[in-house]
């Protein structure tokens, strides 16, 4: 009898598990009719935005702006970048606000999918269109003579800014460099596009000097090589040379040391730091590696699920982290000389980006959540002139 009871309870548990799985599947299921309705709505939205963007002879008054602080080169102000998919709208960047001061390095850190790269692509106007669109907010870019609101800047004007005033070191140099063209030709192209007055001899001389600047000893030889003939470190140096070709005011480095060994990584970071000071530009550094951030960044922005949850100087973030997520990231980093059986792992999962909750996105993973966390998403709370955190645990401190 006891044996039968045991089998019955086991079967009941299996059926309950299957029922839960079916309910979960239903919750994420979208019918074909619903998917078509979403697609039609998305097309109306994206067509309207694309029509506005593709206008010709747009007056400058529509896309020129004024910096909140003239000491900044870029100001992200309540930026929303969405992807309109057939199953719903993905809010990849959902109200991001931070500054990049002139001559400083700002590190943007967070786990995969938190919106770091999409934020940088929004600045470059390289978000995949028409599905991806910056739908709200301003991205103010200071060229020195003019201030552009990148969100409303026409494509024709952006082509004069990209590569010239702003440039990007992409995450994987092997896929960023064209495999069928020689290295010299790929750097020449940038110089010829933005400096039509330069002769071919001058362009070649400038390209070779750029290769030497980024620490490539055999610049003449590398000029004639194809990407596959170079190592990962050399290709990354070539990507940096392309980014520096026109002395940009801001360099976006998206995981510049990914897939490089520790020695080459240190060389690339040292090179970036040295070159930034030489041409007096700013760097927006995107990475998962908190060690890189600690070494390179003057200011740190911590992102989670498309929002900024904490920002401040590098010293404030590393010496006095406040948000439970920031603390979790720092705890998950291995420490030299400290022996542990297992690295710390933040429990739980990131919420579905299509159906984000109304309350704090981190609440379901947070070990310090309180009753007020069930309410609306927490605002940015000022801790000091440079340190801000989006967490109700510090709301009382701000009131004092």
C-alpha positions in Angstrom: 0.0 0.0 0.0 2.7 2.4 0.9 4.4 1.5 -2.4 1.3 2.4 -4.3 1.0 5.7 -2.4 4.6 6.5 -3.3 3.9 5.9 -7.0 0.7 8.0 -6.8 2.6 10.9 -5.2 5.3 10.6 -7.8 2.8 10.7 -10.7 1.0 13.7 -9.1 4.3 15.6 -8.9 5.0 14.8 -12.6 1.5 16.0 -13.7 1.9 19.2 -11.6 5.2 19.9 -13.2 3.8 19.3 -16.7 0.8 21.6 -15.9 3.2 24.4 -14.8 5.2 24.0 -18.0 2.1 24.2 -20.1 0.9 27.3 -18.3 4.3 28.9 -18.8 4.2 28.1 -22.5 0.8 29.6 -22.8 2.0 32.8 -21.1 4.7 33.2 -23.8 2.6 32.0 -26.7 1.5 34.5 -29.3 -1.0 33.5 -32.0 -0.4 34.2 -35.7 -3.3 36.8 -35.6 -1.7 38.6 -32.7 1.7 38.6 -34.3 0.3 40.1 -37.6 -1.5 42.8 -35.6 1.8 43.7 -33.8 3.6 43.7 -37.1 1.1 46.1 -38.7 1.3 48.4 -35.7 5.1 48.3 -35.8 5.2 49.1 -39.5 3.1 52.2 -39.0 5.4 53.4 -36.2 8.7 52.7 -38.1 7.4 54.0 -41.4 6.5 57.3 -39.8 10.0 57.6 -38.1 11.8 56.5 -41.3 9.8 59.0 -43.4 10.8 61.8 -41.0 14.5 60.7 -41.1 14.8 60.4 -44.9 13.6 64.0 -45.5 15.9 66.1 -47.7 17.0 69.7 -47.1 16.2 69.5 -43.4 16.8 73.0 -41.8 19.7 73.0 -39.2 17.4 74.4 -36.6 15.6 71.0 -36.3 18.7 69.1 -35.3 21.0 71.6 -33.7 20.9 71.9 -29.9 22.7 73.4 -26.9 24.8 71.5 -24.4 23.7 71.4 -20.8 27.4 71.7 -19.8 29.9 72.9 -22.4 32.6 70.7 -20.7 30.9 67.6 -22.0 31.5 66.1 -25.5 28.3 63.9 -25.3 25.2 64.1 -23.2 22.7 61.2 -23.2 19.3 62.7 -22.0 16.4 60.3 -21.3 17.3 58.2 -24.4 14.9 55.4 -25.4 16.0 53.0 -28.2 13.5 50.2 -29.0 13.4 47.2 -31.4 10.0 46.7 -32.9 9.7 42.9 -33.4 6.9 40.6 -34.4 6.3 39.4 -30.9 6.4 42.9 -29.2 8.6 45.9 -28.5 12.0 45.3 -27.0 13.0 48.3 -24.8 16.8 47.8 -25.3 17.6 51.3 -23.9 14.9 52.6 -21.6 15.6 56.2 -20.4 19.4 56.4 -20.2 20.9 59.7 -19.0 24.7 60.3 -18.5 27.5 62.6 -19.7 30.9 62.0 -21.3 33.2 64.9 -20.3 35.8 66.2 -22.7 39.1 64.4 -22.3 37.8 61.8 -19.9 37.0 58.0 -20.1 33.6 56.8 -19.2 33.2 53.1 -18.6 29.8 51.5 -19.3 29.5 48.1 -17.5 26.8 45.4 -17.1 26.0 41.9 -18.1 25.2 40.8 -21.7 21.9 42.3 -23.0 21.8 45.2 -20.6 21.9 47.8 -23.4 25.6 48.9 -23.4 26.3 48.4 -27.1 22.8 49.6 -28.2 23.5 52.9 -26.3 26.8 53.4 -28.2 25.1 52.4 -31.5 22.4 55.0 -30.9 25.1 57.7 -30.6 26.6 56.5 -33.9 23.1 56.1 -35.5 24.1 52.6 -36.4 21.1 50.8 -34.7 19.7 48.3 -37.2 16.8 50.0 -39.0 13.9 50.0 -39.6 13.2 47.7 -36.6 15.6 49.5 -34.3 14.7 53.2 -33.6 15.6 55.8 -31.0 12.1 57.0 -30.2 12.6 59.5 -27.4 15.2 61.7 -25.7 18.2 63.6 -26.9 21.8 62.6 -27.6 23.7 65.9 -27.7 27.1 65.8 -29.5 29.5 68.7 -29.1 31.9 69.2 -32.1 33.3 72.4 -30.7 31.6 74.7 -33.2 28.1 73.1 -33.2 26.0 70.9 -31.0 24.0 68.1 -32.8 21.0 66.3 -31.5 22.0 62.9 -32.9 18.4 61.5 -32.6 17.1 64.1 -35.2 20.3 64.5 -37.3 19.7 63.5 -40.9 21.7 60.6 -42.3 23.5 62.8 -44.8 24.9 64.9 -41.9 25.7 61.9 -39.8 28.0 60.6 -42.6 30.1 63.7 -42.1 30.3 63.1 -38.4 30.9 59.3 -38.2 34.6 58.5 -38.7 35.5 62.2 -38.6 34.2 63.6 -35.3 33.2 60.3 -33.7 34.5 56.8 -34.3 34.1 53.3 -33.0 36.4 50.4 -32.2 34.1 47.4 -32.8 34.1 44.3 -30.7 35.6 41.7 -33.1 38.2 43.0 -35.5 38.2 39.9 -37.7 34.5 40.6 -38.7 34.9 44.4 -38.7 37.8 44.4 -41.2 37.0 43.5 -44.8 38.8 40.2 -45.6 39.2 41.0 -49.4 40.9 44.4 -49.1 44.4 45.1 -47.9 44.9 46.9 -44.6 46.3 50.1 -46.3 43.3 50.4 -48.5 40.9 50.1 -45.6 42.6 52.9 -43.6 43.0 55.0 -46.8 39.3 54.9 -47.4 38.5 56.7 -44.2 41.1 59.5 -44.9 40.0 60.0 -48.5 36.3 60.2 -47.5 36.8 62.9 -44.9 39.8 64.7 -46.4 39.1 64.9 -50.2 41.8 67.6 -50.5 44.6 65.1 -49.6 46.6 63.5 -52.5 47.2 59.7 -52.7 50.8 60.1 -51.6 49.7 62.1 -48.5 47.0 59.6 -47.7 49.5 56.7 -47.8 52.0 58.6 -45.7 49.3 59.4 -43.1 48.1 55.7 -43.1 51.7 54.4 -42.4 52.2 57.0 -39.7 48.9 55.9 -38.1 50.1 52.2 -38.1 53.3 53.3 -36.5 51.3 55.4 -33.9 49.4 52.3 -32.8 52.6 50.4 -32.2 53.0 48.3 -35.4 56.7 48.1 -36.1 56.6 46.8 -39.8 54.1 49.5 -40.9 55.1 49.4 -44.6 54.7 45.6 -44.6 51.4 45.6 -42.8 50.1 48.3 -45.2 50.2 45.6 -48.0 48.8 42.7 -45.9 45.3 41.2 -45.7 43.5 40.9 -42.3 43.9 37.1 -42.1 47.7 37.6 -42.2 47.7 39.4 -38.9 47.3 38.2 -35.3 44.3 39.2 -33.2 46.3 41.9 -31.4 47.6 43.4 -34.7 44.1 43.5 -36.1 42.8 45.3 -33.0 45.6 47.8 -33.5 44.5 48.3 -37.1 41.0 48.9 -35.9 42.3 51.6 -33.5 44.3 53.2 -36.3 41.1 53.4 -38.4 39.2 54.9 -35.4 42.0 57.5 -34.9 42.4 58.4 -38.6 40.6 61.8 -38.3 41.4 62.7 -34.7 37.8 62.2 -33.4 36.4 64.0 -30.4 35.1 60.8 -29.0 36.2 57.1 -29.4 33.7 54.4 -28.6 35.6 51.2 -27.6 33.1 48.3 -27.6 34.9 45.4 -25.8 38.3 46.4 -27.4 40.2 43.5 -25.6 37.7 40.6 -26.2 39.5 37.4 -27.3 43.0 38.9 -26.6 45.4 37.3 -24.2 46.3 39.2 -21.0 49.6 40.6 -22.3 48.1 42.0 -25.5 45.1 43.3 -23.6 47.4 45.3 -21.3 49.2 46.7 -24.4 46.0 47.7 -26.1 44.7 49.4 -23.0 47.9 51.3 -22.5 47.9 52.3 -26.1 44.3 53.7 -25.8 45.2 55.6 -22.7 48.3 57.1 -24.3 46.5 58.0 -27.6 43.6 59.6 -25.8 45.9 62.1 -24.2 47.8 62.7 -27.4 44.8 63.7 -29.4 42.8 65.0 -26.4 39.7 63.0 -27.1 37.2 61.2 -24.9 36.6 57.5 -24.7 33.3 55.7 -24.1 34.6 52.2 -22.9 32.1 49.3 -23.0 33.1 46.1 -21.3 32.2 43.3 -19.0 35.6 43.3 -17.4 35.6 45.3 -14.2 39.4 45.1 -14.0 39.6 47.0 -17.3 37.1 49.6 -16.0 39.1 50.1 -12.8 42.3 50.7 -14.8 40.9 52.9 -17.6 37.8 54.8 -16.5 37.4 58.2 -14.8 33.6 57.7 -14.5 31.5 54.5 -14.4 28.0 53.9 -15.6 26.4 50.6 -14.5 23.5 49.3 -16.7 20.9 46.7 -16.0 18.0 45.7 -18.3 18.2 48.9 -20.5 18.5 51.3 -17.5 21.2 52.9 -15.5 21.1 51.7 -12.0 24.2 53.4 -10.6 26.7 56.0 -11.9 29.7 57.9 -10.4 33.4 58.3 -10.4 35.5 55.1 -10.7 36.6 55.6 -7.1 33.0 55.9 -5.8 31.8 52.8 -7.7 34.7 50.6 -6.6 35.2 51.8 -3.1 31.6 52.5 -2.2 29.2 50.5 -4.4 25.6 51.0 -3.4 23.2 49.2 -5.6 22.9 45.4 -4.8 23.5 44.7 -8.5 26.8 46.6 -8.6 27.8 44.8 -5.4 27.0 41.5 -7.1 29.1 42.4 -10.1 32.1 43.2 -7.9 31.6 40.1 -5.8 31.6 37.9 -9.0 35.1 39.1 -9.9 38.0 36.8 -9.0 40.5 38.3 -6.6 44.2 37.5 -7.0 45.6 35.6 -4.0 42.2 34.7 -2.6 41.3 31.0 -2.8 37.6 30.2 -3.1 35.7 27.0 -4.2 33.2 28.8 -6.4 32.8 32.4 -7.8 29.7 34.3 -6.7 26.8 34.2 -9.0 23.9 36.7 -8.9 20.7 34.5 -8.5 17.8 34.6 -10.9 17.4 35.8 -14.4 17.0 39.1 -16.2 13.2 39.9 -16.8 11.7 39.5 -20.3 12.6 42.7 -22.2 9.3 42.6 -24.0 7.2 42.5 -20.8 9.2 44.4 -18.2 7.6 44.7 -14.8 6.3 48.0 -13.4 8.5 47.8 -10.3 12.3 47.7 -10.0 13.7 45.4 -12.7 16.2 43.9 -10.2 13.7 43.3 -7.4 13.1 39.6 -8.1 16.9 38.9 -7.9 17.6 41.3 -5.0 18.4 39.9 -1.6 17.7 43.4 0.0 14.3 44.2 -1.5 11.9 46.0 0.8 8.1 46.6 0.6 8.5 49.9 -1.3 10.3 48.0 -4.1 6.9 46.6 -5.2 5.8 50.1 -6.2 6.9 52.2 -9.3 10.5 52.0 -10.6 12.9 53.8 -8.3 14.2 57.3 -9.5 17.9 58.2 -9.6 18.8 59.2 -6.0 21.6 61.7 -5.5 24.3 60.5 -3.0 26.9 63.1 -3.9 27.5 65.6 -6.8 28.8 62.7 -9.0 27.3 59.6 -7.4 23.7 58.5 -8.2 21.9 55.2 -7.6 18.4 54.0 -8.5 17.5 52.1 -5.3 14.9 52.8 -2.6 17.4 51.7 0.1 19.0 55.1 -0.2 15.8 57.2 -0.5 15.9 58.3 3.2 19.5 59.4 2.8 18.6 61.8 0.0 15.8 63.3 2.1 18.2 64.1 4.9 
